[in-house]
Amino acid sequence: MDRKMANRKLIRLSQLKSKLDAEKLEEIDWVTFGVIVKKVTPQSANSGRTFSIWRLNDLRDLNQYVSLFLFGEVHKEHWKTDQGTV
């Protein structure tokens, strides 16, 4: 993990909104980690394509979360991932 994180900045999911407002994250090599705290049953878009929505949290502030939408091949490959997975 140390090798993978070398020269990268860790930004907690609960800090993401404030960091987006304060820093130009597109100019920084940064990473974040999240736990799937909620999964919505896969849904169909108007186009007929199925997608999933995951709610991710860093377990530091349960009121702060990020919704991740999975489409296409990513949805097909990962939609069965268990809640609680990091």
C-alpha positions as CSV (number, residue, x, y, z in Angstrom):
1,M,0.0,0.0,0.0
2,D,2.9,2.4,0.8
3,R,4.2,1.9,-2.8
4,K,0.8,2.5,-4.3
5,M,0.3,5.7,-2.2
6,A,3.7,7.2,-2.9
7,N,3.4,10.8,-4.1
8,R,-0.4,10.7,-3.8
9,K,-2.6,12.6,-1.5
10,L,-5.2,10.8,0.6
11,I,-8.6,12.7,0.7
12,R,-11.2,11.2,2.9
13,L,-14.7,10.9,1.3
14,S,-16.1,13.1,4.2
15,Q,-13.6,15.8,3.2
16,L,-14.2,15.6,-0.6
17,K,-16.7,18.4,-0.9
18,S,-14.6,20.9,1.1
19,K,-11.5,19.9,-0.8
20,L,-13.3,20.3,-4.2
21,D,-14.2,23.9,-3.2
22,A,-10.7,24.8,-1.9
23,E,-8.3,23.0,-4.2
24,K,-7.8,22.2,-7.8
25,L,-8.0,18.4,-7.5
26,E,-7.5,17.9,-11.2
27,E,-3.9,19.1,-10.7
28,I,-3.2,16.7,-7.8
29,D,-2.6,12.9,-7.8
30,W,-5.1,12.0,-5.1
31,V,-7.0,8.9,-3.9
32,T,-9.9,8.1,-1.7
33,F,-11.4,5.0,-0.1
34,G,-15.0,4.2,0.6
35,V,-17.2,1.5,2.0
36,I,-20.4,0.6,0.3
37,V,-22.9,1.5,3.0
38,K,-26.0,1.2,0.7
39,K,-26.9,-0.3,-2.6
40,V,-30.0,0.6,-4.6
41,T,-31.6,-2.2,-6.6
42,P,-30.3,-2.1,-10.2
43,Q,-32.5,0.2,-12.3
44,S,-33.1,0.8,-16.0
45,A,-32.3,4.1,-17.7
46,N,-34.7,5.5,-20.3
47,S,-32.3,4.0,-22.9
48,G,-33.1,0.6,-21.5
49,R,-29.5,0.1,-20.1
50,T,-29.3,-1.2,-16.5
51,F,-27.2,0.6,-13.9
52,S,-26.5,0.5,-10.2
53,I,-26.2,3.2,-7.5
54,W,-23.9,2.7,-4.5
55,R,-23.7,5.0,-1.5
56,L,-20.1,5.2,-0.3
57,N,-18.9,6.5,3.0
58,D,-15.5,6.6,4.9
59,L,-17.1,5.7,8.2
60,R,-15.8,8.9,9.8
61,D,-18.9,11.0,9.2
62,L,-22.0,8.9,8.4
63,N,-23.9,12.0,7.2
64,Q,-21.4,12.6,4.4
65,Y,-21.5,10.2,1.5
66,V,-20.9,10.0,-2.3
67,S,-23.3,8.3,-4.7
68,L,-21.5,6.3,-7.3
69,F,-23.4,5.3,-10.5
70,L,-22.2,2.2,-12.3
71,F,-23.0,1.8,-16.0
72,G,-22.1,-0.6,-18.8
73,E,-19.4,-3.1,-18.3
74,V,-18.6,-1.7,-14.8
75,H,-22.2,-2.4,-13.8
76,K,-22.1,-5.9,-15.3
77,E,-18.9,-6.8,-13.6
78,H,-19.6,-5.3,-10.1
79,W,-23.3,-5.1,-9.4
80,K,-23.2,-8.1,-7.2
81,T,-20.5,-6.6,-4.9
82,D,-21.6,-6.9,-1.3
83,Q,-22.6,-4.0,0.9
84,G,-19.8,-3.4,3.4
85,T,-17.1,-3.9,0.8
86,V,-14.2,-1.4,0.7
